[in-house]
């Protein structure tokens, strides 16, 4: 399935066009973006429309088009808005700790705004917050000794972990929610299945059985931190960073 085909960039990125000046004292582009983020958080992509945003702001849908030409423009603006929530640690001298903080805040943002995960694969990410976030990450990894193509690869490695962990946690939560909707019979059927596979897959069966009482939020965070430490260890080892700079 080609997800990119659903976005129309025939007019180019909204960030490559000059912003029109306000013409209605009751309305600003920031208000429109804030309203869009609120709808996306509560209703997802299906709930987003110019009419829905206009109704919430008490204006006509036509008045929005002076500020935002298309729904794709609005999604691009909304994505950059939430990327601005990702905080760095500007006074942290240690690149590992600073990069870990950036990764944690990025993950937290994606879990707050699930819709942003798909938008990251569809949008050009040319907004000021997206550019500033990328620059902060690259600067931290440059301090660690990465340069040129390896700098890009190191940054992609961190970003892939953040996005992948958020996707996995959301999928886990959604799966459990669907299971709970099937009623109490699900637990009995799942336990029976685990017993059936124990002989062929003993280690897997034990691990599957152990997940029945797991706190998904806590375990997802633990797994994220475990992998993040492994990743940072690998980046430090790759560059031969002295021990005093690694921790």
C-alpha positions in Angstrom: 0.0 0.0 0.0 1.4 3.4 -1.0 0.6 5.8 1.8 2.4 8.7 0.2 -0.2 8.8 -2.6 -2.9 10.1 -0.2 -1.1 13.4 0.2 -1.4 16.1 -2.5 1.7 18.3 -2.8 0.9 19.6 -6.3 1.1 23.2 -4.8 4.2 22.4 -2.8 4.8 22.5 0.9 2.9 25.1 2.9 6.3 26.2 4.3 7.5 27.1 0.8 4.7 29.6 0.3 4.5 33.0 2.0 1.9 33.3 4.8 -1.0 35.5 4.0 -1.6 38.4 6.4 -4.7 38.2 8.6 -7.8 39.7 7.3 -10.3 38.8 10.0 -9.8 40.0 13.6 -11.7 37.0 14.8 -9.4 34.5 13.2 -5.7 33.6 12.9 -3.8 30.7 11.4 -2.6 29.7 14.8 -6.2 29.4 16.0 -6.9 27.1 13.1 -3.9 25.0 13.8 -4.7 24.7 17.5 -8.3 23.6 16.6 -7.0 21.1 14.1 -4.7 19.5 16.7 -7.5 19.2 19.2 -9.8 17.5 16.6 -7.0 15.1 15.5 -6.2 14.2 19.1 -9.8 13.4 19.9 -11.1 12.0 16.6 -8.2 11.2 14.4 -7.9 11.9 10.7 -11.5 10.9 10.0 -12.8 13.7 12.2 -10.7 16.5 10.5 -12.4 18.7 7.9 -12.6 22.4 7.2 -16.2 22.4 8.2 -15.5 20.7 11.5 -12.7 23.2 12.3 -14.9 26.2 11.2 -17.8 25.1 13.3 -15.6 24.8 16.4 -14.2 28.3 15.8 -17.6 29.8 15.0 -16.7 30.9 11.5 -17.6 29.8 8.0 -15.5 27.1 6.3 -14.8 29.5 3.4 -13.0 31.9 5.8 -10.4 29.2 6.6 -9.2 29.0 3.1 -7.6 32.5 3.2 -5.2 31.1 5.9 -5.0 27.4 4.9 -5.5 26.4 1.3 -6.0 22.6 1.7 -6.5 19.9 4.3 -3.0 18.7 3.5 -1.7 22.2 4.3 -3.5 22.0 7.6 -2.1 18.6 8.5 1.4 19.8 7.6 0.9 22.8 9.9 -0.5 20.6 12.7 2.4 18.2 12.5 4.9 21.0 12.9 2.9 22.4 15.9 3.2 19.2 17.9 6.9 18.7 16.9 7.4 21.9 18.8 6.5 20.1 22.0 9.6 18.0 21.8 12.0 19.6 24.4 15.8 19.4 24.4 18.2 19.8 27.2 20.2 22.8 26.0 22.4 23.0 29.2 23.3 19.3 29.3 27.0 18.9 28.4 26.9 15.1 27.9 25.7 14.2 24.4 24.3 10.8 25.5 22.1 12.2 28.2 21.0 15.1 26.0 20.2 12.8 23.1 18.3 10.4 25.4 16.2 13.3 26.7 15.4 14.3 23.2 14.4 10.8 22.3 12.2 10.4 25.4 10.4 13.7 24.8 9.9 12.8 21.1 8.3 9.4 22.1 6.1 11.1 24.6 4.8 13.5 22.0 4.0 10.7 19.6 2.1 8.9 22.2 0.1 12.0 23.0 -0.6 12.6 19.3 -1.0 9.2 17.6 -2.1 10.7 14.3 1.4 12.3 14.0 3.0 8.9 13.4 1.5 8.5 9.9 2.0 12.2 9.1 5.8 11.8 9.6 5.9 9.5 6.6 3.7 11.7 4.5 4.8 15.3 5.1 8.1 17.0 4.0 8.7 18.2 7.5 10.0 21.7 6.5 8.4 23.6 9.3 10.4 25.6 11.8 9.9 23.2 14.6 10.8 20.2 12.5 14.0 21.9 11.3 15.0 23.0 14.8 14.4 19.5 16.2 16.5 17.9 13.4 19.3 20.4 14.0 19.4 19.7 17.7 19.7 16.0 17.1 22.4 16.4 14.5 24.4 18.8 16.7 24.4 16.3 19.6 25.6 13.5 17.3 28.2 15.7 15.7 29.6 16.3 19.3 29.8 12.5 19.6 32.1 12.5 16.5 29.7 11.5 13.7 30.0 13.4 10.4 28.6 13.4 6.9 26.7 10.2 5.9 27.3 8.5 9.2 25.8 11.6 11.0 22.6 11.1 8.9 22.6 7.4 9.7 23.1 7.9 13.4 20.2 10.4 13.5 18.0 8.0 11.5 18.8 5.2 13.9 17.6 7.2 16.9 14.5 8.4 15.1 13.6 4.9 13.9 13.8 3.6 17.5 11.5 6.4 18.8 8.9 5.9 16.0 9.1 2.1 16.1 8.6 2.0 19.9 5.6 4.3 19.7 4.0 2.2 16.9 4.6 -1.0 18.9 3.1 0.4 22.1 0.1 1.8 20.4 -0.5 -1.5 18.5 -0.1 -3.4 21.8 -2.7 -1.2 23.6 -5.1 -1.5 20.7 -4.8 -5.2 20.5 -5.5 -5.6 24.2 -8.5 -3.3 23.8 -9.9 -5.4 21.0 -9.3 -8.6 23.0 -11.2 -7.2 26.0 -14.2 -6.5 23.8 -14.5 -10.2 23.1 -15.4 -10.9 26.7 -14.0 -13.1 29.5 -13.8 -16.1 27.2 -10.7 -14.6 25.5 -8.4 -15.3 28.5 -9.4 -19.0 28.6 -8.8 -19.5 24.9 -5.5 -17.7 25.0 -4.4 -19.9 28.0 -5.4 -23.0 26.1 -3.4 -21.9 23.1 -0.3 -21.3 25.2 -0.5 -24.8 26.6 -0.8 -26.3 23.2 2.4 -24.7 21.9 4.5 -25.3 25.0 6.0 -28.5 23.8 7.1 -27.1 20.4 8.0 -23.6 21.6 8.8 -23.8 25.3 10.6 -20.5 25.7 8.1 -18.6 23.7 5.2 -20.2 25.6 6.8 -19.1 28.9 7.2 -15.6 27.7 3.7 -15.4 26.3 2.3 -16.6 29.6 4.3 -14.0 31.5 2.7 -11.2 29.6 -0.8 -11.8 31.0 -0.2 -9.6 34.0 2.1 -7.0 32.5 1.4 -3.3 32.8 1.6 -2.2 29.2 2.6 1.4 29.8 5.3 0.5 32.3 6.7 -2.4 30.2 6.7 -0.4 27.0 8.7 2.3 28.8 11.1 -0.3 30.2 11.6 -1.8 26.7 12.1 1.7 25.2 14.8 2.6 27.8 16.5 -0.8 27.4 16.8 -0.4 23.6 17.8 3.3 23.9 20.7 2.4 26.2 21.8 -0.4 23.8 21.6 2.1 20.9 23.6 4.8 22.7 26.2 2.2 23.8 26.5 1.1 20.2 26.9 4.7 18.9 29.5 5.5 21.6 31.4 2.3 20.8 31.2 3.0 17.0 32.9 6.3 17.5 35.4 5.2 20.1 34.2 7.9 22.5 36.3 8.1 25.7 34.6 6.6 28.7 34.4 9.9 30.5 32.3 11.2 27.6 30.0 8.2 27.4 28.2 8.5 30.7 
